[in-house]
Amino acid sequence: TARPARRDRPENRSAAQLQLIPAPAGGALDAAEEAVDLLLDSGRAPGDILVLTTGEQHPWAVHELSFGESAYWAQHDAGDDVFFAHVSHAGRCDRRSVVVVAVNSGIDEATARALAVARERAGALLIACGDPQKINAALGAGV
């Protein structure tokens, strides 16, 4: 017989787990790529992963956008592979099980809002690569 779901903390029922990976802004992209590699090595499906950057675009996104926005977003819509986007486009991205955010910029008000959107897009896990104190402060601000 299956046990009924616990309902004593419903506000956490759909909240993604947060994992922080300490990295300087200049190393956040590398840390995010390592996190994606570990996720894939552990059996996570590529289509379950969304990678967002807060500063410069990931080189994959830059390359794919060179073929046009339509082709770029068609890859997102197919949902077959890891998708890379700038956090300013997070609102256009579908929810995925895992969202990895490379905080490769300073954390300002826009970045704090973007981190909140990234948390909404993460179904099970939000991995944030950057300065843990600043990320926690931004996410804790409830921006």
Residue pairs with C-beta under 8 A, 6 or more apart in sequence:
5 13
7 13
15 119
16 99
16 119
16 122
16 123
16 124
16 125
16 126
17 124
17 125
17 126
18 119
18 126
18 128
18 139
19 125
19 126
19 127
19 128
20 127
20 128
20 129
20 132
20 135
20 136
21 31
21 32
21 34
21 35
21 127
21 128
21 129
21 130
22 130
22 131
22 132
23 30
23 31
23 103
23 129
23 130
23 131
24 130
24 131
25 55
25 103
25 104
25 105
25 106
25 130
25 131
26 104
28 53
28 55
28 102
28 103
28 104
28 129
28 130
29 53
29 56
29 58
29 102
29 104
29 129
31 102
31 129
31 130
32 51
32 53
32 58
32 100
32 101
32 102
32 127
32 129
35 100
35 127
35 129
36 49
36 51
36 82
36 100
39 48
39 49
39 98
39 100
40 46
40 49
40 82
44 97
44 98
46 80
46 81
46 82
47 79
47 80
47 81
47 82
47 96
48 96
48 97
48 98
49 82
49 83
49 96
49 97
49 98
49 99
49 100
50 82
50 83
50 85
50 93
50 94
50 96
50 98
50 99
50 100
50 121
50 122
51 58
51 82
51 83
51 84
51 85
51 99
51 100
51 101
51 102
52 84
52 85
52 86
52 87
52 90
52 93
52 99
52 100
52 101
52 102
52 114
52 118
53 61
53 84
53 85
53 86
53 87
53 101
53 102
53 104
54 86
54 87
54 101
54 102
54 103
54 104
54 105
54 107
54 111
54 114
54 115
54 130
55 102
55 103
55 104
55 105
56 104
56 105
57 65
57 84
57 86
58 84
58 102
60 84
61 72
61 84
61 85
61 86
64 71
64 72
64 75
64 84
65 72
73 92
75 81
75 83
76 83
76 85
76 92
76 93
76 94
77 94
79 94
83 93
83 96
85 92
85 93
87 101
87 111
87 114
87 115
87 117
87 118
88 110
88 114
90 114
90 117
90 118
90 121
91 117
93 121
94 121
95 120
95 121
95 122
95 123
96 121
96 122
96 123
97 122
97 123
97 124
97 125
98 122
98 123
98 124
98 125
98 126
98 127
99 118
99 119
99 121
99 122
99 125
99 126
99 127
100 127
100 128
100 129
101 114
101 115
101 118
101 126
101 127
101 128
101 129
101 130
102 129
102 130
103 111
103 115
103 128
103 129
103 130
103 131
103 134
103 135
104 130
105 111
107 115
107 130
107 131
107 134
107 135
107 137
107 138
109 143
111 138
112 138
112 139
112 141
112 143
113 143
115 128
115 135
115 138
115 139
115 143
116 138
116 139
116 142
116 143
118 126
118 128
119 126
119 139
128 135
128 139
